[in-house]
Amino acid sequence: MSKLTRTLALVATLAMASSALVACGGNTESSTAPAASTAESTAESAAESVEESAAESSEAPAPASDLTNDDATLTVVCWTDADLANMFDVYKDQGLLSDGVTLNYQNCGGNGGEAATQYATYLNSGDDVDLFVAEAGWILNYINDDSFSAPLSDLGITEADYGDAYKYTVEIGTDNNGVLKAASWQAAAGGYAYNADLAKEYLGVEDTDAMQAKVADWSKFEATAKELKDASNGEVKIAATIGGLWQAFSTAKNAPWVEGTTIKTDVAKEFTDMVKGYVDNGYVDPSIEQWTADWTNAGLNGKALGYFYSTWCLGEGAQLEQNGGNAGNWRIINGPQTFFWGGSWLCLSPNCNTKLEAQKFTKAFTADKATMKAYALYSGDFANNKAAMDEIVAEGSNSNALLGGQDQFAVLSDVAANIKMSDSISKYDQSLKDTFLTALKDNIKEDSDTIIDKFTTDALAANPDLSK
Amino acid sequence: MASAAQRRIKAISYAKYGYMFIAPFFLVYCFFQVWPLIYTFILSFKGNQSEHALWVGLNNYSTILLGQGRAAGAAASQEEFFRALGNTLILWFGNFIPQILLSLLLAVWFTDAKVKLPGKGFFKVVMYMPNIITAASVAALYVNLFGDSENYFVNSTLMKMGLVSAPVAFIKGPIASKLMVMFIQTWLWFGNTMIMLMSGIMGINPSLFEAADIDGANSRQQFFRITLPLLQPIMVYTLVTSMIGGLQMFDIPYLYHNGANFNKQLETVAVYIYYNFNQGTVESANYGYAGAASIVIFIITAILGSITFYMNRDKDAIAKKKQRKKAEKQYKAKMKQGGLTL
């Protein structure tokens, strides 16, 4: 009897104590010794999956030619689930999926900014992660840290595979030591999409060329904004958000946020001056936040003539459709400046335990012309492969129903070819951009020097590495 | 002479089973409470962003408190921290005062035998209800009701009624957003405080009220002379818990925003800590500032807590203790004198 009680007490004690130890150990281990936590997650997911074969060994890093799948699930951590869903569809349609492997994406954060802060926790958690998606604004944080990302050469992928890729995508995917760590499936060229019915009603514009002429540069854009406001009694704004205007305005300048350790505010100042005029005159509503329900409704309810979009907004189920593009009465043009917006890269986790599938997947969407062409046609996204995109434009095989049959690739292919950002991005970009737009919108009634001052204060407080 | 068996029985100690049973708690407590606490102290002496591995001594404290430190933006960090501290105090005062007044009033009404309120139980439940909704749902509810544009219920109603000509910025406005948070916090917590105060009032001996009645005291006199003084221990408890909670106020100020980023005008110290801590990788986060701010808020809480206790200590008991000591001293002195005379 007493022996039984004693044994039970001991078992209970050990069980609780060991749970505490495991919870602690998992975190520290995965950041210091990736191999150990790979073993852990392999064991975990193998136990979960029906496949029995996966459990054995697998620890020695396999040479590139000899990749295996030690786990039955390829997990891609992202916040861009719509993109990933499209990619998985294409991957399956093309018959590329290996037998017994399941594809899985894991959303982490609702947008790129949230993902930037939540990834570190997620990637350290020991949960299964093979590939993860990172955005231009903060990719440098992750590819320059070996505990988060591994070289693509582990998958046998080198720069030589990216002859047809847009050059900037390769430059950004390379870390400080010149190691290729990320590859992009898209070239994020941007354009101005507008509601053609509203344009006809208020501006008397019949086709895209006429519309482009009306917004060909920022002064014409502003004049059109005024015309639109007057014609619609202030009901319709030319652009939905300040965030969209900023993207078009700033990326075209290709000016770095940070030079050395100094925060550069010239472009921000210029933009503040311009946008204050827009707000004062009622050309844009400062209370609407980018990517919110308000933002979606502005287009849907005919309160906004147009949006500044990146290519990844134009596909099925993506932003254009949600903003009212499903009526097929929207059109896309280059807008006042050629610009680009974000762009996402696939990075390899050091804990990848589905290397064979990860290699196939990464190659298919970042280097393989046929798959990338299929993906571009399927999703409306602008694939990161010049040859494939040129072919689509030449064939005229793409027509986007949301844009009334217009081929967005024809409009955007020149833009993609001219994207330059590799020399201007820094790991502080996302944080500085968010801080700036917040300071701008919170203090829109102040004069522009005050706004820039407030921005600098907030930016310096958040980034002790930087100076004025 | 005791037999071997007797000796063995004497030697059996059951204490070790006791230790076994409490061991899990202490292990978990050490790992998840004590160590993080110590680690926060350690972090507060380390650098930020690219200097995250460096020992910087008191640099983080001098940066956020005095505006002098290694970083070029030290003054900016100080400004940010004090803005957060100011917001915390404003938001706490702004919700504590209406909350305690409202709760006290309702508690007195609900417990007064002479005021026969119908449906007491119903109102108690309804008033406590907000407290059991999660803060996330509350924030979502208010953000969707009080959005800044005319697409949202409150603004569209106000505009249709002709009360305002343009939408009121309930979320972005620097003053309106603070008032909203104060209101939400009050609404969330007054039920809880009310229940607490009610239990305090019901603990007061009813014969006191009866005696006061017979002596002809009106209800105002009863409230100020009987209820309030005897409620003091519960009031102190409410004040201290509310103060600790108020200084750590996080959920509503952080969640009450539209769009991706939290509302800077509502940045409390807890939000400041979270923001500096949660910036992705260690290279971009400010663990040092976050740690130092945590310690500062810990010290402030400790000081305010001690002051409250000092001010509300049982003065009679202390006076009695003093008297006793004095008497003891006198007695001793007397004895000494007596000793001398002998």
Interface residues (C-beta under 8 A of the other chain):
Chain A: R6 A9 L10 A12 T13 M16 A17 A20 L21 A23 C24 G110 N111 G113 E114 A116 T117 Q118 Y119 A120 W138 N141 Y142 N144 D145 F148 T261 D285 S287 I288 E289 Q290 W291 T292 D294 N297 K427 Y428 S431 D434 T438 A439 K441 D442 T456 T457 D458 A459 L460 A461 A462 N463 P464 D465 L466 S467 K468
Chain B: Y17 M20 F21 A23 P24 L27 V28 F31 F32 G47 N48 Q49 S50 E51 T63 G69 R70 A71 A72 G73 A74 A76 S77 E79 E80 F81 G147 D148 S149 N151 P167 A169 K172 P174 N258 G259 A260 N261 K264 Q265 Y275 N276 N278 Q279 G280 T281 V282 E283 S284 N286 Y289
